[in-house]
Structure formats: C-alpha cells, structure tokens
Amino acid sequence: MLSGPRSPILLHSRREMLALVLVALVVFCLLGRASAPAAAQTPEDRVRFAVIGDYGSGGQGEAAVAEMARAWEPDFILTTGDNNYPDGAASTIDAHVGQFYHDFIYPYHGRYGDGASTNRFFPTLGNHDWSTADAQPYLDYFMLPGNERYYDLAWGPVHLFALDSDYREPDGISATSVQAAWLRERLAASTQPWNLVYFHVPPYSSGLHGSTSELRWPFQEWGATAVLTGHDHTYERIVIGGFPYFVNGLGDDTWYVFKTPVKGSAVRYNRASGAMLVEADERTITFEFWSVVDGGTLVDRCTITRSG
C-alpha cells in the first residue's frame, strides 16, 4: 500500500484527505471505478498515449505509475514537467527518467537498457528541471523537435504542442510573448482534428500552488482542444467556457492538499499516485485518469466528440 505525503506542509489526516475528493459528473464525462484498460495496438488513424507529471524522483510512486502506464502499451508518453527532482541535475536524470522509460527514448545513452528505435517520449520543462543552469541536463538528455524547450509534433489524429511555462523561458510566457506567437501560428496551421497543448504550470488549479493568470492564453480561440498541465501534485479537471483544463501532477508519491475550488472545477483527486491515458480517433478523444490503487482504478473519464 502506498504511503501518503511526508512533508508537514502537505500532510492531512486520513479523514481530511478523504473529504477532499470530489465526485462529479458532467454532460460528456464519466467518473468511477473500472477494470484496467486492455492494451491494444492501434492503427494509424487511432492513437493511445500516457501522460505523466511531476514524477521524476526515482521512488516507489514513480515506479508504480510507470508500471501501470507501460501496461497500457501506449504509442508514446508525454510529461507535464518536473522530470528530474530535486534540482534537474545531470547526475540524477537517468535514474529518474531512463530507469523507467529508456525504451521510449531515442537516442538513449543511459545505463538501464536499450533505447527506442524512434523517440516516443515527449517531455516538457518544469521548474525543477530549470534548477540547474539553463536546464542544460534536460536539453542534453533528450533530443526533441524545434528548440527543444517548446515544440510540436503530429501523431495520427492528434497534434501535440509542448510549451515551456517557466519564468526563465527566454522567449517569454505571456500571451503576447514570442512563444505564444509561435503557438498561435502552429495551431492555425494544424490539420489534425485534436490539438492538445501541454506544459507544467497550470493556468487554473485548486491545488497548493494555485492558478497562474499569466498563462491564461486564449487557447480555445486559437484552436486548441484541451490543455494539460502539472505542478500541483493533484489531479483536477477544470472546465472554463466548455474548454477542459487538466492538472496532472500525481506521478510520484507526494500529494498536495486542495484549497478553495476554482471556478469550473469539476473533478478533484489527491488520494494516490496516477497518470492519464488518452485515446483518440478522427471522431472522438477520451481523457482518463487512473490511480495506481489495486493496480489501476479509474478516477475520471471525459470524452469529446466532433460534431458534423
């Protein structure tokens, strides 16, 4: 059985922790328990992938999440940042990433086994990854598209846009920054039915760190389908004007408390480590959050269907 958070700033009684869980239903989303999803090989017009966040400690929580996510046989893995605690150091990155995901990484030069033949691991920078000057160990360890701090790629029916939400990003993090202009242009050029933007610091969150208004870019207006983030060590689905924002930061074994729920908060969970599973085809995209309890317990499911 997984233990709860150890830090006194995060620790609540078991009764208080249970009281923090909100069970919610919205029109196109379901929440509840289910058996683990069957692994499947998907054709080119379908894709399934895992999303992990705030995971990079090398501890038991990360190991449990990795075991569950790998059992899904995802086409690839995304991260919502904080890949390498505590300081983003070169001396720890392989133990915190490659130990669990080496066979998704190309090129892989670590010590934990063979790498992938093509890259299937697409991280984003978190504040802990920036703790070493210029995030250099992260940039040296991964080979990513574009400038590697923010980039995009298409896979089947999904177009993915990885951003850098840290204040040290040279191209800025405001809606008028160079980075934002790049995103707006790339979203406008996308031909995929689903456009997912992912990064570390959440625009909206009911967790300990809370919301960051500077990152409330007009994602929906620019053509995004959803935004996935981390930073707060919780799971939360927030719906603003019909547009979903996900906080997915339970990739390790430290879980944060919730503060006053933000407007639009539909589902909140902080009882165990977990990860998201996303599956999409031309017609629908489904976002699920699974905890590691009992080898995999469904916490939230949200499906978006294209009209017409």
Helices and strands as residue ranges (DSSP letters): H 14-19, E 29-30, E 47-52, H 60-71, E 76-79, H 93-93, I 94-98, H 99-101, G 102-104, E 121-122, G 129-131, G 133-135, H 136-141, E 151-155, E 158-162, H 178-189, E 194-198, G 213-215, H 219-222, E 226-229, E 235-240, E 243-248, E 265-269, E 274-280, E 284-291, G 293-295, E 297-305
